[in-house]
Amino acid sequence: MVQGNEPKDNKPAAKVSTPAGMFIRDMPEGTKLKLTDGSIVEITANARNGGYVLARYLENSAEPELVGTEEWVFFGDVKEELD
């Protein structure tokens, strides 16, 4: 066994989690999400990598010109899944 890389406090390494325990990797196309900036988007493609989804803006009060456009959305920018 190679030694020297163990945590100093013997605690296990922290696990990476997604907002509100969501896993965007498993979300199907058509799922609606609220982003941290208040925008509402709909998933149009999912790379299934757990990091990004391609989404179309449905609402964006700060930048209404984005409505109808698509953009890759990072999982950290997702606040919640909408019904």
N, C-alpha and C positions, 0 to 999 in steps of 0.2 A: 504494500500500500504506500502510495506517495503521500508524504506529509508536508505540511507547510501552507496549504491552502484552506485549512479549516477556519471557520469564523472564530474570532477571538473569544466571543462570549458563548460559544457552543449553541447558539440559537440557529434554527434553520433559516435559510435565505427567504426573503419575502417573495410572495407570489405576485405576479402581475395580474391585476384585475381590471375589468372593464367597468364603465360607469353603471351604477345601480345593478351590478352583477349580470349585465347583458353580455351576450356573446354574438356580435354582429356577424361572425363567421357563419352562423346557422340561420340568419334571417333571410327569408325568401324575397324575391323581387315583388314589389308592390307594398312592402312594409313601409309605414309612415313613421318618421322620426322627428322629434323636436331637438334642435341643436342648442348648444349653450348660448348662442347669440339670439335665440328666440325664433330663428327660421324654422319653417316646416318643410321637410323634404320627403321624397318617396324614392325608395331604392329601385334603380332600374337595372343594375347588374351587381353581382356580388363575386368578388375575386376569391372568396372563401379562404382568405389568408388571415382573417381575424383583425386586420389592421385598417382596411379601407373598403368602402362600398362606393359605387357610382350612384349618384342620387340627383334627381331633378327637383329644383326649387319649386314649391307650391305657394309658399308665402315668405316674404322677407320685407318687413316694414322699413328697415333701415336702407335697403338697396332694392327697391321694387324692380329695377331693370334685370335683376337676376332671376325673377320668376320665369319659369319655362326653360332655363338653362340647366346644364348638367355639370357636376363637379365631383371629383373624388373627395369623399368625406372620411376623415380620420376618426377612429373609434373614440378618441378622447374628446372630440367635439360633439359627441352625442350626449344629450341630457336624458332623454327618455324615449321609449317606444310608445307610439300613439295607437289607440284602438281603431 
